Every structure is written in C-alpha cells, then in structure tokens.
Amino acid sequence: MFRYIILVLAALCVFFPDVNAQSIIRGKIFDKNGETLIGAAISLNEDQNRGTVTDSDGSYELSVPESEALILSITYIGYQSIADTISIKKGEVLLKNYEMAEISTTLNEVVIVAKQERSNTNYMENIKKKAASTIDYVSAETMKKIGDTNVTTAVSRVSGVSTNGSFITVRGIGDRYVLTAINGSQIPTLDPFTNNIKLDIIPSSLVDNVIISKTASPDPARRLDGSVYFCRNKGLS
C-alpha cells in the first residue's frame, strides 16, 4: 500500500510539475544615501490589492501566480514614484532593488514691500514715541474724522498751541520764533519781523500730518527754542 502511494505521488509530479510554481519578485528599497525606506508601498499593475510594503529592513517580496509582464509601482511619501515594467517567467525568482529620489521643491522668492501710511494715526504715534524732542501731532485720519477744513483749525486742539486768527503760537513763544516747514523745507515770509504764516490757507485735504515740536530739537531745520511747526503734503516725500 505504501509503495502504491509513492507511485501515485511520483506520477503527479511528472504530469503536474509546476502546480505550485510561482514567480517571486523580491528586493530592497533605499534612498540615495543607501538608507532603507520602511513602509514603502509596492503594487502590481497599480492594483493596491496586489501589493505589499517594505519591512523594517526595507525589504519586500511579492508572489506572482501567473507568468506575465508586470508594472511594478513603488511609492513613498516625500519621494518620486517609480514605475518599472518587468518581464518575469513562471517560477522565476527575480531580485529587484530600487533607489528612490527625494522630491525637491524650490519655492520662488517672494518679496513683500509695505509702505507706511503717513496719514495714519498709528504711524504718527510711533513717530512721537521715537522723537528726540517733545512733539505732538494731528494726523490726516483725525482731521478727516473731525472735519477740519484747514491746518489752523486742526492744530488749535493741540495742547500748548494757541491761535490768533490765522496764526498760531506754541507755548506763548513769539511769532518770530515760529518756524513753518513743508516736507522739511522752511516756508519763508515777506515780513522780516516774523516767521509765522497764515495756516488757514493750507487745506487739510492736502496734508498727510501736522507735527508740532515743543522743545529744542537736534533737527537742523528747527529752531533751538523748539517752537517749530511743520506739515507734510500728500504725495511729496
């Protein structure tokens, strides 16, 4: 009986020599530095149900039940995908190692240019904090909210400033010591006994801001007694 079973098995091997024969693809996945990639996904013919992932050693193994031309796809986050067409014979064990390249992303340089708005109250407050002398200001933003039509009415609310018609004085200092400048350039007067000018001729709509210096200043354009008044026209640097 035992001899009969042996003969039957031998016959089966003769007539069906490759019943269990399978093609196998195995190998390793690594990067350009030779470091193995753990968890890289390998699939056949883009079929995720016919695939595997690399183990802790970066190794993989796939069994192919039939002889066929395969497209072996390898993907890994942060690396360029690989698609390799493979011809494999039935029962063949094929060794395929792959080096994956990192995805390099080059960002275009972005230059952001911001221009400070000189008519803004916050901008003027920063100027006041950084000033080397004691100053006060009226911004175009404030003049617009209150409805000032000219510079004289705008500065009349500043502490230490008083008006006499169209003229102003700073802390009671005489007219001859009041300097008026636009964008840092002094405005001359025809009267040799005064530097004061009529400020109501300057519409508030043409002014970014008005700055009143109340003390001595290192600015050479200002008087040492500090009674300096000047403004900046919109559109002029």
C-alpha positions as a printed NumPy array, in Angstrom:
array([[  0.   ,   0.   ,   0.   ],
       [  2.776,   2.421,   0.919],
       [  4.569,   1.637,  -2.328],
       [  1.369,   2.403,  -4.256],
       [  1.054,   5.856,  -2.663],
       [  4.645,   6.666,  -3.55 ],
       [  3.992,   5.731,  -7.162],
       [  0.884,   7.939,  -7.322],
       [  2.748,  10.95 ,  -5.951],
       [  5.567,  10.42 ,  -8.393],
       [  3.089,  10.313, -11.247],
       [  1.502,  13.554, -10.137],
       [  4.886,  15.23 , -10.091],
       [  5.541,  14.004, -13.627],
       [  2.24 ,  15.176, -15.104],
       [  1.858,  18.351, -12.992],
       [  5.428,  19.538, -12.379],
       [  4.551,  23.225, -11.81 ],
       [  1.262,  23.09 ,  -9.928],
       [  2.743,  25.208,  -7.141],
       [  5.308,  27.04 ,  -9.237],
       [  5.075,  30.818,  -8.668],
       [  7.046,  33.803,  -9.798],
       [  8.564,  35.836,  -6.982],
       [  9.887,  39.367,  -7.007],
       [ 11.947,  40.438,  -4.034],
       [ 14.42 ,  43.16 ,  -3.177],
       [ 15.096,  46.306,  -1.154],
       [ 14.057,  49.947,  -1.37 ],
       [ 16.534,  52.628,  -0.271],
       [ 17.399,  56.296,  -0.783],
       [ 20.442,  57.896,  -2.417],
       [ 22.407,  57.525,   0.824],
       [ 21.711,  53.809,   0.989],
       [ 19.287,  54.202,   3.89 ],
       [ 16.457,  51.682,   3.659],
       [ 12.919,  53.049,   3.383],
       [ 10.491,  51.393,   5.753],
       [  6.852,  51.231,   4.707],
       [  7.338,  51.959,   1.002],
       [  4.304,  50.722,  -0.94 ],
       [  4.817,  48.25 ,  -3.798],
       [  1.924,  47.313,  -6.08 ],
       [  1.448,  45.29 ,  -9.272],
       [ -0.166,  46.923, -12.279],
       [ -1.333,  49.775,  -9.999],
       [ -3.599,  47.341,  -8.153],
       [ -3.333,  48.097,  -4.44 ],
       [ -4.869,  44.705,  -3.64 ],
       [ -1.868,  43.025,  -5.24 ],
       [  0.939,  44.609,  -3.332],
       [  2.935,  44.865,  -0.148],
       [  5.075,  47.265,   1.877],
       [  8.724,  47.144,   2.826],
       [  9.595,  45.796,   6.252],
       [ 11.924,  47.19 ,   8.908],
       [ 14.89 ,  46.21 ,   6.741],
       [ 13.488,  47.923,   3.656],
       [ 12.891,  44.515,   2.064],
       [  9.848,  43.331,   0.138],
       [  8.63 ,  40.151,  -1.546],
       [  5.745,  39.623,  -3.952],
       [  4.385,  36.38 ,  -5.354],
       [  3.017,  36.389,  -8.897],
       [  0.728,  33.426,  -9.576],
       [  0.996,  33.65 , -13.36 ],
       [  3.612,  34.392, -15.928],
       [  3.007,  37.92 , -17.157],
       [  4.535,  41.287, -17.912],
       [  4.199,  43.376, -14.784],
       [  4.299,  47.045, -13.95 ],
       [  5.876,  47.31 , -10.528],
       [  4.974,  50.596,  -8.813],
       [  6.841,  51.907,  -5.754],
       [  5.628,  54.938,  -3.794],
       [  6.877,  56.62 ,  -0.632],
       [  5.921,  59.954,   0.908],
       [  8.426,  62.662,   0.021],
       [ 10.   ,  60.624,  -2.783],
       [  9.445,  60.379,  -6.519],
       [  7.317,  57.387,  -7.508],
       [  8.828,  54.559,  -9.555],
       [  7.047,  52.533, -12.264],
       [  9.117,  49.654, -13.664],
       [  7.947,  47.255, -16.38 ],
       [  9.136,  43.726, -15.633],
       [  9.069,  40.554, -17.714],
       [  9.174,  37.503, -15.495],
       [  8.941,  33.801, -16.24 ],
       [  6.754,  31.408, -14.347],
       [  8.536,  30.039, -11.335],
       [ 11.324,  32.605, -11.597],
       [ 12.681,  34.437,  -8.554],
       [ 13.617,  37.951,  -9.615],
       [ 15.751,  40.267,  -7.483],
       [ 14.91 ,  43.957,  -7.947],
       [ 16.388,  46.704,  -5.765],
       [ 15.331,  50.314,  -6.212],
       [ 16.826,  53.653,  -5.225],
       [ 14.216,  56.367,  -4.687],
       [ 14.927,  60.065,  -5.219],
       [ 13.614,  62.724,  -2.863],
       [ 11.173,  65.279,  -4.177],
       [ 12.922,  68.647,  -4.173],
       [ 10.598,  71.63 ,  -4.068],
       [ 12.051,  75.035,  -4.858],
       [  9.962,  77.944,  -3.675],
       [ 10.046,  81.119,  -5.68 ],
       [ 11.296,  84.122,  -3.762],
       [  8.503,  86.381,  -2.65 ],
       [  9.325,  89.973,  -1.794],
       [  6.69 ,  91.877,   0.144],
       [  7.011,  95.631,   0.118],
       [  4.895,  97.59 ,   2.556],
       [  4.638, 101.35 ,   2.521],
       [  3.859, 103.148,   5.746],
       [  0.803, 105.334,   5.598],
       [  1.906, 108.708,   6.965],
       [ -1.666, 109.905,   7.348],
       [ -2.43 , 107.093,   9.778],
       [ -2.727, 107.87 ,  13.495],
       [ -0.796, 104.734,  14.496],
       [  2.112, 105.763,  12.269],
       [  2.198, 109.207,  13.855],
       [  2.075, 107.733,  17.348],
       [  5.214, 105.703,  16.558],
       [  6.919, 108.867,  15.293],
       [  6.045, 110.608,  18.554],
       [  7.472, 107.778,  20.674],
       [ 10.77 , 107.753,  18.762],
       [ 11.185, 111.531,  18.541],
       [ 14.262, 113.071,  20.183],
       [ 12.227, 116.09 ,  21.276],
       [  8.761, 116.647,  22.69 ],
       [  6.302, 116.704,  19.831],
       [  2.6  , 116.46 ,  19.242],
       [  0.733, 115.762,  16.051],
       [ -2.516, 115.788,  14.129],
       [ -2.934, 113.065,  11.505],
       [ -4.965, 113.342,   8.309],
       [ -7.037, 110.468,   9.651],
       [ -8.009, 112.565,  12.684],
       [ -8.65 , 115.699,  10.613],
       [-10.972, 113.746,   8.355],
       [-12.937, 112.276,  11.267],
       [-13.396, 115.65 ,  12.98 ],
       [-13.999, 117.585,   9.763],
       [-11.15 , 120.105,   9.87 ],
       [-11.025, 122.167,   6.697],
       [ -7.613, 123.768,   7.182],
       [ -4.434, 123.382,   9.215],
       [ -5.201, 126.221,  11.649],
       [ -8.381, 124.567,  12.945],
       [ -6.602, 121.226,  13.087],
       [ -3.748, 122.381,  15.344],
       [ -5.959, 124.562,  17.55 ],
       [ -6.866, 121.459,  19.576],
       [ -3.229, 120.533,  20.29 ],
       [ -2.124, 121.138,  23.868],
       [  0.218, 124.149,  24.134],
       [ -0.884, 125.633,  20.825],
       [ -2.983, 128.791,  20.673],
       [ -4.375, 130.594,  17.662],
       [ -4.612, 134.269,  16.837],
       [ -6.784, 134.45 ,  13.785],
       [ -4.933, 132.566,  11.076],
       [ -1.676, 132.494,  13.044],
       [ -0.538, 130.17 ,  15.831],
       [  1.835, 130.325,  18.775],
       [  3.472, 127.422,  20.579],
       [  3.622, 127.723,  24.361],
       [  3.37 , 131.512,  24.14 ],
       [  6.57 , 131.985,  22.141],
       [  6.548, 134.992,  19.812],
       [  5.774, 134.895,  16.114],
       [  9.384, 135.498,  15.092],
       [ 10.362, 132.14 ,  16.63 ],
       [  7.681, 130.051,  14.968],
       [  9.081, 128.174,  12.005],
       [  6.831, 126.602,   9.386],
       [  8.16 , 123.937,   7.038],
       [  6.681, 121.622,   4.438],
       [  8.49 , 118.301,   3.972],
       [ 11.442, 119.714,   5.91 ],
       [ 11.804, 122.858,   3.802],
       [ 11.143, 126.161,   5.557],
       [  8.412, 128.394,   4.164],
       [  9.742, 131.984,   4.016],
       [  7.674, 135.053,   4.856],
       [  7.752, 138.602,   3.495],
       [  7.678, 140.095,   6.996],
       [ 11.236, 140.43 ,   8.438],
       [  9.861, 140.54 ,  11.985],
       [  8.048, 137.204,  11.958],
       [  8.358, 133.676,  10.648],
       [  4.702, 132.948,  11.25 ],
       [  2.419, 132.428,   8.271],
       [ -1.321, 132.142,   7.811],
       [ -2.011, 128.437,   8.149],
       [ -5.659, 128.622,   7.171],
       [ -4.552, 128.903,   3.549],
       [ -3.406, 125.241,   3.703],
       [ -6.375, 122.868,   3.201],
       [ -6.343, 119.836,   5.47 ],
       [ -7.105, 117.651,   2.433],
       [ -3.581, 118.325,   1.121],
       [ -1.828, 117.365,   4.342],
       [ -0.685, 113.922,   5.494],
       [  0.042, 115.099,   9.003],
       [  0.942, 118.106,  11.122],
       [  3.743, 117.879,  13.68 ],
       [  4.367, 120.468,  16.38 ],
       [  7.746, 120.417,  18.134],
       [  7.523, 121.968,  21.601],
       [ 11.146, 121.745,  22.763],
       [ 14.674, 122.028,  21.397],
       [ 15.383, 119.531,  18.649],
       [ 18.544, 118.091,  17.031],
       [ 16.879, 118.608,  13.664],
       [ 18.863, 121.44 ,  11.982],
       [ 15.716, 122.631,  10.238],
       [ 14.151, 123.504,  13.593],
       [ 14.837, 126.364,  15.968],
       [ 16.698, 125.71 ,  19.194],
       [ 13.821, 127.081,  21.217],
       [ 11.769, 124.199,  19.923],
       [  8.81 , 126.258,  18.746],
       [  8.653, 124.544,  15.403],
       [  5.604, 123.736,  13.375],
       [  5.665, 121.89 ,  10.104],
       [  3.486, 119.705,   7.904],
       [  3.854, 117.253,   5.058],
       [  1.947, 117.464,   1.828],
       [  0.381, 114.33 ,   0.42 ],
       [  2.232, 112.863,  -2.499],
       [  5.5  , 114.533,  -1.511],
       [  8.337, 112.553,   0.043]])
